[in-house]
Amino acid sequence: MKQAAHGEPPATERLDRATDLPLDAHLHTDLSPDSNVLIDVYAAEAAERGVAEIAITDHVDFLPGYAAYRYSTFEERERSVRQAAARWAERGVAIRFGCELTYERAVEDDVRDHLERHRYDYTIGSIHQGLDSVYHPRRVAAWCSGRSLGEIVRPYFDEVLAAARSGLFDTIGHLDMVKRYLYPLVKPADLAAAPELYEPLLAALVESGTTLEVNTSGLRQPPAETYPSAVVVARFRELGGRAVTAGSDAHRADCFAYALEAGYRVVADAGFEVVTFGRGAGRLHLSLPERFST
């Protein structure tokens, strides 16, 4: 199975140049197989725009055939990020060492072992589709044919549910990126009309204390909304969710902080005043700029 590439828009289609934000919590560098961006490029953008914290979250995969399987070592990734953090500290940019781990129930023990042996500042657990996935472009139409919406999204949502319940991750990334794989066979409005499908996922996040990510990459992809949407983030708050974060999921330099202002607006409109970032007792709660309170 090979991890699907992340589509990125041309620079001329950027939605905004977000400034004065506390955090972009989801960034990929040349130590991910689907990016060629150097850390210093992101750091320079952060310094220019006044983005105080960035998290480098390169991919970590556990199944042979996935693109990031043995693509880089922990030691290589940690050295790259720690050295960059030292270079940029005096410029007012805090660079955190994170990772985005592809979760499947079949590899949960491998993920747990990895996290027990290696120390990160921040971990994202995400579901990605591989070549044998029902959501692969070659088979997604057949998968959707004759099935109810609940049946269509179940393979993806079941893995998200297990990831949230596992308690392994600080954050669950792009909770419903299945919207991207299903479009246009299933539209975001179809999922919005079935909020009950999200309830178990959100409840699991609340129960495990796992942070919900507002991932803005959906705003540059066909779904044209965040992963998850503003309505889902608001429901998470209603169910007792207390921790959210935001990230651009950039894989290209010109996508740093892409639509992040809009993502922070989703966070604020749901009633959150801070974004949460980090692991365990080291978690940070970063206040939103004052403009989001108006």
VOGU-332797 format. One record per residue (C-alpha): residue number from 1; x, y, z. Coordinates in steps of 0.25 Angstrom, whole numbers, plus 2048, in hexadecimal, padded with zeros to 3 digits. Example, Ala and Ser with C-alpha at 12.3 -4.5 7.8 and 13.67 -1.06 7.14 Angstrom:
> seq / x / y / z
> 1 / 831 / 7EE / 81F
> 2 / 837 / 7FC / 81D
END
This chain:
> seq / x / y / z
> 1 / 800 / 800 / 800
> 2 / 805 / 80E / 7FC
> 3 / 800 / 81A / 804
> 4 / 7F8 / 823 / 7FB
> 5 / 7FF / 830 / 7F7
> 6 / 7FA / 83D / 7FD
> 7 / 7F5 / 847 / 7F2
> 8 / 7FA / 855 / 7F4
> 9 / 7F5 / 861 / 7EC
> 10 / 7FD / 86B / 7E4
> 11 / 802 / 877 / 7EC
> 12 / 7F9 / 880 / 7E5
> 13 / 7ED / 879 / 7EB
> 14 / 7F1 / 87B / 7F9
> 15 / 7E5 / 87F / 802
> 16 / 7ED / 888 / 80C
> 17 / 7FA / 88C / 812
> 18 / 7F7 / 88A / 820
> 19 / 7FF / 892 / 82A
> 20 / 800 / 894 / 839
> 21 / 7FB / 886 / 83C
> 22 / 800 / 87D / 848
> 23 / 802 / 870 / 841
> 24 / 802 / 868 / 834
> 25 / 802 / 85A / 839
> 26 / 803 / 851 / 82D
> 27 / 80F / 853 / 823
> 28 / 817 / 849 / 81A
> 29 / 825 / 84A / 816
> 30 / 82E / 843 / 80C
> 31 / 82F / 838 / 817
> 32 / 821 / 834 / 812
> 33 / 820 / 82D / 805
> 34 / 816 / 836 / 800
> 35 / 81D / 844 / 803
> 36 / 82A / 84A / 7FF
> 37 / 829 / 856 / 808
> 38 / 835 / 85A / 811
> 39 / 832 / 85D / 81F
> 40 / 838 / 86B / 81E
> 41 / 82E / 86F / 813
> 42 / 823 / 86D / 81D
> 43 / 82A / 874 / 828
> 44 / 82D / 880 / 81F
> 45 / 81E / 881 / 81C
> 46 / 81B / 880 / 82A
> 47 / 824 / 88B / 82E
> 48 / 81F / 894 / 823
> 49 / 811 / 892 / 827
> 50 / 812 / 891 / 836
> 51 / 80E / 883 / 837
> 52 / 814 / 880 / 845
> 53 / 814 / 871 / 845
> 54 / 815 / 866 / 83A
> 55 / 815 / 857 / 83B
> 56 / 81C / 84E / 831
> 57 / 814 / 842 / 830
> 58 / 81A / 839 / 825
> 59 / 814 / 82C / 822
> 60 / 817 / 81F / 829
> 61 / 811 / 812 / 823
> 62 / 811 / 804 / 828
> 63 / 80D / 7FB / 81D
> 64 / 817 / 7F8 / 811
> 65 / 812 / 7FE / 804
> 66 / 80D / 80B / 80B
> 67 / 815 / 817 / 806
> 68 / 81B / 81B / 814
> 69 / 81F / 80D / 818
> 70 / 82E / 80E / 81C
> 71 / 82F / 81A / 813
> 72 / 836 / 822 / 81E
> 73 / 83B / 81E / 82C
> 74 / 836 / 824 / 839
> 75 / 845 / 828 / 83C
> 76 / 845 / 82F / 82F
> 77 / 838 / 836 / 831
> 78 / 83B / 83A / 83F
> 79 / 849 / 840 / 83C
> 80 / 843 / 848 / 830
> 81 / 838 / 84E / 838
> 82 / 841 / 851 / 845
> 83 / 84C / 857 / 83D
> 84 / 842 / 860 / 836
> 85 / 83B / 864 / 843
> 86 / 849 / 869 / 849
> 87 / 84B / 871 / 83C
> 88 / 83E / 878 / 83C
> 89 / 83B / 87A / 84B
> 90 / 841 / 888 / 84B
> 91 / 838 / 88C / 83F
> 92 / 82C / 889 / 848
> 93 / 828 / 87C / 842
> 94 / 826 / 870 / 84A
> 95 / 828 / 863 / 842
> 96 / 822 / 856 / 848
> 97 / 825 / 848 / 845
> 98 / 819 / 840 / 841
> 99 / 814 / 835 / 838
> 100 / 808 / 831 / 831
> 101 / 806 / 822 / 833
> 102 / 7FE / 81A / 829
> 103 / 7F4 / 812 / 832
> 104 / 7ED / 805 / 82F
> 105 / 7E9 / 7FB / 839
> 106 / 7F2 / 7F1 / 833
> 107 / 7FE / 7F9 / 837
> 108 / 7F9 / 7FE / 844
> 109 / 804 / 7F6 / 84C
> 110 / 80F / 7FB / 843
> 111 / 80A / 80A / 845
> 112 / 80A / 808 / 854
> 113 / 818 / 802 / 854
> 114 / 81D / 80D / 84C
> 115 / 817 / 818 / 855
> 116 / 81C / 811 / 861
> 117 / 82B / 810 / 85C
> 118 / 82B / 81E / 855
> 119 / 828 / 82C / 85B
> 120 / 821 / 836 / 853
> 121 / 81B / 844 / 857
> 122 / 80E / 841 / 850
> 123 / 808 / 835 / 849
> 124 / 7FC / 835 / 83E
> 125 / 7F5 / 828 / 83B
> 126 / 7EF / 828 / 82D
> 127 / 7E8 / 81E / 824
> 128 / 7ED / 81E / 816
> 129 / 7E8 / 816 / 80A
> 130 / 7F1 / 80C / 803
> 131 / 7F1 / 805 / 7F6
> 132 / 7E8 / 7FA / 7FC
> 133 / 7DF / 803 / 802
> 134 / 7D0 / 803 / 7FE
> 135 / 7D2 / 812 / 7FC
> 136 / 7DD / 811 / 7F2
> 137 / 7D9 / 818 / 7E5
> 138 / 7D8 / 80B / 7DD
> 139 / 7CE / 805 / 7E6
> 140 / 7C7 / 810 / 7EE
> 141 / 7BB / 811 / 7E4
> 142 / 7B8 / 802 / 7E5
> 143 / 7B9 / 803 / 7F4
> 144 / 7AF / 80F / 7F5
> 145 / 7A5 / 808 / 7EB
> 146 / 799 / 803 / 7F3
> 147 / 79E / 806 / 801
> 148 / 798 / 80F / 80B
> 149 / 7A1 / 81B / 80F
> 150 / 7A3 / 814 / 81D
> 151 / 7A9 / 808 / 816
> 152 / 7B1 / 810 / 80C
> 153 / 7B9 / 817 / 817
> 154 / 7B9 / 80C / 821
> 155 / 7C7 / 807 / 81D
> 156 / 7CD / 814 / 81F
> 157 / 7C5 / 819 / 82B
> 158 / 7C7 / 80B / 832
> 159 / 7D6 / 80D / 832
> 160 / 7D5 / 81C / 837
> 161 / 7CD / 817 / 842
> 162 / 7D7 / 80C / 846
> 163 / 7E2 / 817 / 845
> 164 / 7DB / 820 / 84E
> 165 / 7D8 / 815 / 858
> 166 / 7E6 / 811 / 858
> 167 / 7EB / 81D / 860
> 168 / 7F8 / 81C / 858
> 169 / 7F8 / 829 / 852
> 170 / 7F7 / 838 / 856
> 171 / 7EE / 83B / 84A
> 172 / 7E6 / 834 / 840
> 173 / 7E9 / 83A / 832
> 174 / 7E0 / 83E / 827
> 175 / 7D4 / 836 / 82E
> 176 / 7CC / 835 / 821
> 177 / 7D5 / 836 / 816
> 178 / 7CD / 82A / 810
> 179 / 7C5 / 836 / 80A
> 180 / 7D1 / 838 / 800
> 181 / 7D1 / 82A / 7FC
> 182 / 7C2 / 829 / 7FA
> 183 / 7C1 / 836 / 7F2
> 184 / 7B8 / 838 / 7E9
> 185 / 7B1 / 82B / 7EC
> 186 / 7AE / 830 / 7FA
> 187 / 7AD / 83E / 7FC
> 188 / 7B1 / 845 / 809
> 189 / 7A2 / 849 / 80A
> 190 / 79F / 83B / 80B
> 191 / 7A7 / 838 / 817
> 192 / 7A2 / 845 / 81D
> 193 / 794 / 840 / 81C
> 194 / 798 / 833 / 825
> 195 / 79F / 839 / 831
> 196 / 79B / 82C / 839
> 197 / 7A7 / 826 / 831
> 198 / 7B1 / 82F / 838
> 199 / 7AB / 82D / 846
> 200 / 7B3 / 821 / 84A
> 201 / 7C0 / 827 / 845
> 202 / 7BE / 834 / 84D
> 203 / 7BA / 82C / 859
> 204 / 7C7 / 824 / 859
> 205 / 7CF / 830 / 858
> 206 / 7C8 / 836 / 864
> 207 / 7CA / 82A / 86C
> 208 / 7D8 / 828 / 869
> 209 / 7DC / 836 / 86A
> 210 / 7E2 / 837 / 85C
> 211 / 7E3 / 844 / 854
> 212 / 7DA / 846 / 848
> 213 / 7E2 / 84C / 83C
> 214 / 7DC / 857 / 833
> 215 / 7E3 / 853 / 827
> 216 / 7E2 / 85E / 81C
> 217 / 7E8 / 856 / 810
> 218 / 7D9 / 853 / 80D
> 219 / 7D8 / 862 / 809
> 220 / 7E1 / 860 / 7FD
> 221 / 7DC / 852 / 7F9
> 222 / 7CE / 84F / 7F3
> 223 / 7C6 / 84E / 800
> 224 / 7C9 / 85D / 802
> 225 / 7C7 / 85C / 811
> 226 / 7D0 / 859 / 81D
> 227 / 7D2 / 84A / 822
> 228 / 7C9 / 84A / 829
> 229 / 7BE / 855 / 826
> 230 / 7BB / 860 / 82F
> 231 / 7AE / 859 / 833
> 232 / 7B5 / 84D / 838
> 233 / 7BF / 855 / 840
> 234 / 7B3 / 85C / 846
> 235 / 7AD / 84F / 84A
> 236 / 7BA / 84A / 850
> 237 / 7BA / 856 / 859
> 238 / 7AB / 853 / 85D
> 239 / 7AF / 845 / 860
> 240 / 7B9 / 849 / 86A
> 241 / 7C5 / 84B / 861
> 242 / 7D0 / 854 / 867
> 243 / 7DC / 853 / 85E
> 244 / 7DD / 857 / 850
> 245 / 7E9 / 85B / 847
> 246 / 7EB / 860 / 839
> 247 / 7F4 / 85D / 82E
> 248 / 7F6 / 85F / 81F
> 249 / 7FC / 851 / 81C
> 250 / 805 / 858 / 812
> 251 / 80E / 84F / 809
> 252 / 812 / 85B / 800
> 253 / 819 / 868 / 804
> 254 / 80E / 870 / 7FF
> 255 / 804 / 869 / 807
> 256 / 80A / 86D / 814
> 257 / 7FE / 872 / 81D
> 258 / 7F5 / 871 / 811
> 259 / 7E7 / 875 / 816
> 260 / 7EB / 874 / 824
> 261 / 7E4 / 881 / 827
> 262 / 7D7 / 87A / 823
> 263 / 7DB / 86E / 82B
> 264 / 7DC / 877 / 838
> 265 / 7CF / 87D / 835
> 266 / 7C9 / 86F / 835
> 267 / 7CF / 86D / 843
> 268 / 7CB / 87A / 848
> 269 / 7BC / 879 / 843
> 270 / 7BB / 86C / 84A
> 271 / 7BE / 873 / 857
> 272 / 7CD / 870 / 859
> 273 / 7D6 / 87A / 85E
> 274 / 7E3 / 873 / 85D
> 275 / 7EA / 868 / 854
> 276 / 7F0 / 85C / 85B
> 277 / 7FD / 857 / 857
> 278 / 807 / 84D / 85D
> 279 / 808 / 840 / 865
> 280 / 804 / 83C / 873
> 281 / 808 / 846 / 87E
> 282 / 80F / 84E / 874
> 283 / 803 / 852 / 86C
> 284 / 802 / 861 / 869
> 285 / 7F5 / 869 / 868
> 286 / 7F7 / 875 / 85E
> 287 / 7ED / 880 / 85E
> 288 / 7E7 / 884 / 851
> 289 / 7EA / 893 / 84D
> 290 / 7E0 / 89D / 852
> 291 / 7DA / 89F / 844
> 292 / 7D3 / 891 / 845
> 293 / 7CB / 896 / 851
> 294 / 7C3 / 8A0 / 849
END
